[in-house]
Amino acid sequence: MAGRRPLSPERLSRRLGVDADLKRLRGHIAAWTEQGHREVKALLRWQLMSPAKYFRPMTIFACHRSVSRAEAPPPVMLSAIALELFHNVSLVVDDLLDRSRQRRGRLTLHCRFGSLPAWMTSGYLTAGGFDLVADDTYATQLLGQLMRRLAVAECLQWRLRRRPLGLPYWESIAGEDTGSMFEICARLGTRDGRLAKFGRLLGMLYHGCDDVADVRGTTALGGGGKEDLRDGILTLPAALAVRDPATAKLFRGPLNGNARLFQTKLARALPEAERYLDRLAVAAMAEARRHAANPEPLITLVRHTRVLSAG
């Protein structure tokens, strides 16, 4: 299933049939940014007005289009804006913790404005997201659930660092990290739980493709693999590679000059990782066909995501 090139955000939105929704979303985010407090407006512009993929809002819109031919109604649109704000919270926090200097081809927020302003802006974005859906009990509850699940997933992933655990542990992490994000996207798009499993599988696929792309040194998903290697994070290739006792021993402690050797071990696990990702993609498409009246936008999402591992 891998081998094609990923689509640009513009081409993907047209392929999904949500280009009008995406244009509206961009306009709403720009307006929301300009209404921000003057003390943080420059930070909001820097974070929100930089080039973005908007893959999560497009997932919300595609899930909505899979059960309805109409454009996104106001509750779905406001949910998508709030979700994108929350996604940016996660980006800001990740960049701070990873000490990243670049994102989307420019300085990260904390490198441009300082760590404290970046932390405070992440809080401002969170509050702003909840303000947007304050009159929507369904969305408010789901977004609150999402933030709790993401917090738990990050703590779990950090606690399990440098532990040579297998695939079931990676599935737990991926399912509650990226998987929960896309599960909530699906629920917000359909306003019910019929595509929840699809969303979770799509998120796990995205997470796994990111892990594989990092080993290959690609930039398809915008991240890098050095931080995971440094911190001993259980990625998909690592979960497969550590079944070898010698590789597990490497994974348990600081690499201390053995980084190249460990990267070689991870590279050898890539063919099996790709086969696993193929199975995830097939399962996600089966869920789409089973529960969506119009599954084609969802199939497109899966196919787009699957090729991201190759860069």
Buried (B, 14 or more C-beta within 10 A) or exposed (E): BBEEEBBEBEEBBBBBBBBEBBEBBBEBBEEBBEEBEEEBEBBBBBBBEBEBBBBBBBBBBBBBBBBBEEBBEEBBBBBBBBBBBBBBBBBBBBBBEBEBEEBEEEBBBBBBBEEEBBBBBBEBBBEBBBEBBEEBEBBBEBBEBBBEBBEEBBEBBEEBEEEBBEBEBBBBBBBBBBBBBBBBBBBBBBBEEBBBBBBBBBBBBBBBBBBBBBBBEBEBBBBBBEBBBBEBBBBBBBBBBBEBEEBBEBBEEEBEEBBEEBBEBBEBBBEBBBEBBBEBBBBBBBBBEEBBEBBBBBBBBBBBBBBBBBB
